[in-house]
Amino acid sequence: MRSEWFSRSALQARKRAVVKTLCYRLVMVFITVIVAWVVVGDLGDAVNIGLVANVVKTGTYYVYERAWDHISWGVTTPT
């Protein structure tokens, strides 16, 4: 493994987690809205469902991602 993968600071890791979270959730908002629209048949309701569900999921994903930053299982350190 390349050593620069492990050289980022804690601040960089936090910023990266935020950007990853927001990008992922943006994609998930669109998917949720499309599925909700198909199910409920109303675009306004679908947007509301998509936004509320994904605001909650964004927060929980960020906490989950940060928790995994403190788990060393499965991570190899450079030698």
Solvent accessible surface area in square Angstrom, and as a share of the most:
residue,aa,sasa,rsa
1,M,159,0.71
2,R,141,0.52
3,S,71,0.46
4,E,97,0.43
5,W,125,0.44
6,F,80,0.33
7,S,86,0.55
8,R,114,0.42
9,S,58,0.37
10,A,68,0.53
11,L,106,0.53
12,Q,99,0.44
13,A,18,0.14
14,R,107,0.39
15,K,118,0.50
16,R,125,0.46
17,A,3,0.02
18,V,62,0.36
19,V,89,0.51
20,K,78,0.33
21,T,3,0.02
22,L,103,0.51
23,C,78,0.46
24,Y,102,0.39
25,R,21,0.08
26,L,106,0.53
27,V,79,0.46
28,M,44,0.19
29,V,28,0.16
30,F,125,0.52
31,I,85,0.43
32,T,29,0.17
33,V,21,0.12
34,I,103,0.52
35,V,84,0.48
36,A,9,0.07
37,W,120,0.42
38,V,122,0.70
39,V,113,0.65
40,V,70,0.40
41,G,59,0.56
42,D,68,0.35
43,L,88,0.44
44,G,44,0.42
45,D,73,0.38
46,A,0,0.00
47,V,56,0.32
48,N,90,0.46
49,I,77,0.39
50,G,0,0.00
51,L,90,0.45
52,V,103,0.59
53,A,29,0.22
54,N,3,0.02
55,V,109,0.63
56,V,94,0.54
57,K,91,0.39
58,T,31,0.18
59,G,38,0.36
60,T,84,0.49
61,Y,56,0.21
62,Y,63,0.24
63,V,100,0.58
64,Y,129,0.49
65,E,34,0.15
66,R,34,0.12
67,A,49,0.38
68,W,105,0.37
69,D,69,0.36
70,H,146,0.65
71,I,74,0.38
72,S,93,0.60
73,W,197,0.69
74,G,69,0.66
75,V,84,0.48
76,T,86,0.50
77,T,104,0.61
78,P,64,0.40
79,T,183,1.06
